[in-house]
Amino acid sequence: MAVLVFNAMPKGFKATHEEIGTGKPAVVFVYDPNFTSSNTQTEQMNAARSQIGDDALFLIARVGSPAGEQFQTQYRARSSDILLFSASGEVVDRARAVRSAGEIIQWVGSAREADAAK
């Protein structure tokens, strides 16, 4: 069973959340393998990450995992929600999947602007 769960996870995304609030904006997607939109959203996140690089964090909260369940409870997030956090760890915005790579890039820019305004 653990092998199936591991294989169903999208590659290249951390599923832990302790980096939120450590100085970079963070995009966290509530990944549910039962939704086809989850694969599309992670593809768009990868495209955005390829342009943004290390200037932002791209994470997932996997539905059914302990870390994912804790994240969902803490932030009242549902399957296929995508949340934007400021560099200081505050929720700046949230939306439903699917957001395009371009939208995510603009979104991360808005988080940087929110941090700069403080």
DAWO-V138844 format. One record per residue. N is the residue number from 1. RES is the residue in one letter. OMEGA is omega in degrees with one decimal (* if undefined). NEAR is the number of other ideal C-beta (glycine too) atoms within 10 Angstrom. D_LAST is the distance of its C-alpha to the last C-alpha in Angstrom with 1 decimal. Layout:
# DAWO-V138844
n=N res=RES omega=OMEGA near=NEAR d_last=D_LAST
n=N res=RES omega=OMEGA near=NEAR d_last=D_LAST
This chain:
# DAWO-V138844
n=1 res=M omega=-179.7 near=5 d_last=46.4
n=2 res=A omega=179.1 near=6 d_last=43.7
n=3 res=V omega=178.3 near=7 d_last=44.7
n=4 res=L omega=179.2 near=8 d_last=44.3
n=5 res=V omega=-180.0 near=12 d_last=40.8
n=6 res=F omega=-178.6 near=8 d_last=39.8
n=7 res=N omega=-179.3 near=9 d_last=41.4
n=8 res=A omega=-178.7 near=13 d_last=39.7
n=9 res=M omega=176.8 near=15 d_last=36.2
n=10 res=P omega=-177.2 near=18 d_last=34.5
n=11 res=K omega=172.5 near=7 d_last=34.7
n=12 res=G omega=178.6 near=11 d_last=31.7
n=13 res=F omega=174.1 near=20 d_last=29.1
n=14 res=K omega=178.9 near=13 d_last=28.2
n=15 res=A omega=174.1 near=17 d_last=28.9
n=16 res=T omega=-168.1 near=13 d_last=27.0
n=17 res=H omega=-178.1 near=21 d_last=23.4
n=18 res=E omega=179.1 near=9 d_last=22.6
n=19 res=E omega=177.8 near=14 d_last=20.5
n=20 res=I omega=178.5 near=22 d_last=17.8
n=21 res=G omega=-178.0 near=15 d_last=14.6
n=22 res=T omega=172.7 near=11 d_last=16.0
n=23 res=G omega=176.6 near=10 d_last=13.6
n=24 res=K omega=171.3 near=19 d_last=14.7
n=25 res=P omega=-179.7 near=25 d_last=14.2
n=26 res=A omega=172.9 near=23 d_last=17.4
n=27 res=V omega=-179.2 near=23 d_last=19.9
n=28 res=V omega=179.8 near=27 d_last=22.3
n=29 res=F omega=176.4 near=27 d_last=25.5
n=30 res=V omega=-172.5 near=25 d_last=27.9
n=31 res=Y omega=176.3 near=29 d_last=31.1
n=32 res=D omega=-176.7 near=20 d_last=34.4
n=33 res=P omega=178.8 near=17 d_last=37.4
n=34 res=N omega=-179.3 near=10 d_last=39.3
n=35 res=F omega=178.0 near=16 d_last=37.3
n=36 res=T omega=179.0 near=10 d_last=38.1
n=37 res=S omega=-179.7 near=15 d_last=34.6
n=38 res=S omega=178.7 near=23 d_last=33.3
n=39 res=N omega=178.5 near=13 d_last=35.0
n=40 res=T omega=-178.6 near=14 d_last=33.9
n=41 res=Q omega=179.7 near=24 d_last=30.2
n=42 res=T omega=174.9 near=21 d_last=30.4
n=43 res=E omega=178.7 near=13 d_last=32.1
n=44 res=Q omega=176.6 near=20 d_last=29.3
n=45 res=M omega=177.1 near=27 d_last=26.8
n=46 res=N omega=179.0 near=15 d_last=29.0
n=47 res=A omega=178.3 near=15 d_last=29.1
n=48 res=A omega=-179.5 near=22 d_last=25.4
n=49 res=R omega=180.0 near=21 d_last=25.1
n=50 res=S omega=178.3 near=9 d_last=27.9
n=51 res=Q omega=-177.5 near=12 d_last=25.7
n=52 res=I omega=-178.3 near=20 d_last=22.3
n=53 res=G omega=-175.9 near=7 d_last=23.9
n=54 res=D omega=-179.0 near=7 d_last=22.2
n=55 res=D omega=177.8 near=13 d_last=18.7
n=56 res=A omega=176.8 near=23 d_last=18.4
n=57 res=L omega=175.7 near=23 d_last=20.3
n=58 res=F omega=-173.3 near=20 d_last=23.0
n=59 res=L omega=171.3 near=23 d_last=24.5
n=60 res=I omega=170.5 near=28 d_last=27.0
n=61 res=A omega=-173.9 near=27 d_last=27.8
n=62 res=R omega=177.3 near=23 d_last=31.6
n=63 res=V omega=178.2 near=20 d_last=33.3
n=64 res=G omega=177.6 near=13 d_last=36.0
n=65 res=S omega=179.1 near=16 d_last=34.6
n=66 res=P omega=-179.9 near=9 d_last=33.5
n=67 res=A omega=178.8 near=16 d_last=29.9
n=68 res=G omega=179.0 near=22 d_last=29.7
n=69 res=E omega=178.4 near=13 d_last=31.0
n=70 res=Q omega=178.3 near=12 d_last=28.6
n=71 res=F omega=-178.9 near=24 d_last=25.6
n=72 res=Q omega=179.2 near=17 d_last=27.1
n=73 res=T omega=-176.7 near=9 d_last=27.6
n=74 res=Q omega=-174.8 near=10 d_last=24.2
n=75 res=Y omega=-179.4 near=18 d_last=22.3
n=76 res=R omega=-177.4 near=10 d_last=25.3
n=77 res=A omega=178.9 near=20 d_last=25.8
n=78 res=R omega=174.2 near=12 d_last=29.1
n=79 res=S omega=179.6 near=19 d_last=31.1
n=80 res=S omega=170.2 near=19 d_last=29.8
n=81 res=D omega=174.2 near=19 d_last=26.2
n=82 res=I omega=-175.0 near=25 d_last=23.6
n=83 res=L omega=176.8 near=21 d_last=20.1
n=84 res=L omega=178.9 near=22 d_last=16.8
n=85 res=F omega=174.1 near=25 d_last=14.4
n=86 res=S omega=178.4 near=21 d_last=11.0
n=87 res=A omega=179.5 near=22 d_last=11.3
n=88 res=S omega=174.5 near=15 d_last=10.5
n=89 res=G omega=178.1 near=14 d_last=13.2
n=90 res=E omega=175.1 near=14 d_last=12.1
n=91 res=V omega=-180.0 near=16 d_last=14.4
n=92 res=V omega=-177.0 near=20 d_last=12.9
n=93 res=D omega=173.9 near=13 d_last=16.4
n=94 res=R omega=-178.7 near=16 d_last=20.1
n=95 res=A omega=174.0 near=14 d_last=23.3
n=96 res=R omega=176.3 near=13 d_last=26.9
n=97 res=A omega=17.6 near=20 d_last=28.6
n=98 res=V omega=172.3 near=20 d_last=29.5
n=99 res=R omega=-179.1 near=21 d_last=26.6
n=100 res=S omega=177.7 near=13 d_last=27.7
n=101 res=A omega=178.9 near=17 d_last=26.5
n=102 res=G omega=178.2 near=12 d_last=25.2
n=103 res=E omega=-180.0 near=14 d_last=23.2
n=104 res=I omega=178.9 near=25 d_last=21.7
n=105 res=I omega=177.1 near=16 d_last=20.8
n=106 res=Q omega=-179.5 near=12 d_last=19.0
n=107 res=W omega=179.0 near=19 d_last=17.4
n=108 res=V omega=175.5 near=24 d_last=16.0
n=109 res=G omega=179.2 near=14 d_last=14.7
n=110 res=S omega=176.9 near=14 d_last=12.8
n=111 res=A omega=177.7 near=23 d_last=11.2
n=112 res=R omega=178.6 near=16 d_last=10.3
n=113 res=E omega=178.6 near=11 d_last=8.9
n=114 res=A omega=177.5 near=17 d_last=6.8
n=115 res=D omega=-178.6 near=16 d_last=5.5
n=116 res=A omega=-178.6 near=8 d_last=5.5
n=117 res=A omega=-177.2 near=6 d_last=3.8
n=118 res=K omega=* near=8 d_last=0.0
